[in-house]
Amino acid sequence: MLMDYIWAFVIGGALCAVGQVLIDYTKLTPARILTAFVVAGVVLGAFGIYRPLIDFAGAGAAVPLTGFGNALAEGVKEAVDTKGLLGIFTGGLSAASAGIAAALFFGLIMGLCCKSKEK
């Protein structure tokens, strides 16, 4: 049990460290890095590489942006198998809907609770 937490911390920390290195040592904007992480999760999920990492590291691999991309890819694959071509358009959003809804909800709460600063 303790090793599960350690591996989640190590793998999640490594993914975040890659993002920090990209921010510090490249001219990539945070938006491009975010997009690259999501696309990397989609690509790794499409080739079946990311699922074993999630099985090994748990939330350390499922929570970062690459995990979101993987959830999109898995949702599309599952929806295409059950719904056909329509699944391309609905599967990703169905699979990631809980995360999207949570992000919107907590963003709304923070927007209501916090006051913006004027520049």
C-alpha atoms as one frame of an Amber mdcrd trajectory, in Angstrom:
protein
   0.000   0.000   0.000   2.757   2.447   0.894   4.591   1.632  -2.335   1.459
   2.565  -4.309   1.633   6.059  -2.843   5.357   6.304  -3.451   5.049   5.266
  -7.101   2.124   7.647  -7.638   4.257  10.457  -6.199   7.320   9.518  -8.264
   5.486   9.107 -11.592   3.256  12.161 -11.091   6.268  14.182  -9.976   8.256
  13.064 -13.010   5.460  14.164 -15.353   5.289  17.542 -13.611   9.088  17.851
 -13.695   9.030  17.380 -17.468   6.542  20.221 -17.723   8.675  22.430 -15.476
  11.785  21.720 -17.551   9.852  22.672 -20.686   8.759  25.927 -19.061  12.252
  26.781 -17.791  14.419  25.777 -20.740  12.295  26.265 -23.852  10.389  29.148
 -25.343   7.162  27.130 -25.366   4.197  28.899 -23.836   2.270  27.195 -21.022
  -0.692  26.743 -23.389   1.465  24.851 -25.884   2.923  22.679 -23.133  -0.590
  21.933 -21.849  -1.686  20.967 -25.341   1.412  18.833 -25.861   0.757  16.920
 -22.632  -2.877  16.221 -23.566  -1.880  15.119 -27.087   0.901  12.940 -25.654
  -1.682  11.238 -23.420  -3.955  10.654 -26.416  -1.132   9.209 -28.522   0.219
   7.002 -25.720  -3.319   5.849 -24.940  -4.045   5.085 -28.588  -0.975   2.835
 -28.755  -1.863   1.115 -25.466   1.194   2.435 -23.639  -0.484   4.705 -21.088
  -2.921   2.179 -19.537  -0.114   0.053 -18.006   1.386   3.243 -16.552  -1.959
   4.103 -14.920  -2.254   0.544 -13.607   1.229   0.877 -12.107   1.172   4.455
 -10.780  -2.552   5.017 -10.208  -3.449   8.664  -9.697   0.160   9.670 -10.318
  -0.450   8.945 -13.989  -4.223   9.396 -14.225  -4.515  12.897 -12.729  -1.998
  14.937 -14.785  -2.895  16.300 -18.207  -1.535  13.209 -19.927  -4.129  11.189
 -18.016  -6.859  13.491 -19.327  -5.652  12.877 -22.877  -5.612   9.150 -22.235
  -9.182   9.286 -20.892 -10.252  11.037 -24.090  -8.579   8.364 -26.250 -10.047
   5.464 -24.268 -13.502   7.052 -24.378 -13.351   7.436 -28.136 -12.179   3.831
 -28.632 -14.964   2.483 -26.427 -17.660   4.658 -28.016 -16.584   3.734 -31.554
 -16.852   0.060 -30.618 -20.398   0.514 -29.290 -21.861   3.399 -31.329 -19.840
   3.322 -34.526 -18.743   6.503 -36.250 -20.837   8.698 -33.936 -18.570   7.578
 -31.078 -15.725   9.661 -32.498 -17.626  12.781 -31.519 -19.216  11.652 -28.242
 -16.783   9.202 -26.654 -14.067  11.552 -25.477 -16.416  13.973 -23.793 -18.405
  11.170 -22.171 -15.266   9.599 -20.726 -13.846  12.867 -19.412 -17.136  14.498
 -18.402 -16.576  14.151 -14.647 -13.230  15.947 -14.841 -14.599  18.642 -17.130
 -17.612  19.215 -14.869 -15.399  19.377 -11.765 -13.088  21.911 -13.422 -16.047
  24.103 -14.396 -17.683  23.819 -10.960 -14.565  24.608  -8.951 -13.619  27.390
 -11.361 -17.037  28.928 -10.790 -16.684  28.622  -7.003 -13.241  30.253  -7.077
 -14.560  32.984  -9.361 -17.330  33.757  -6.908 -15.099  33.607  -3.814 -12.070
  35.502  -5.052 -11.797  39.074  -6.169  -9.841  39.834  -9.333  -7.017  42.349
  -9.219  -6.881  45.335 -11.503  -3.623  45.847 -13.380
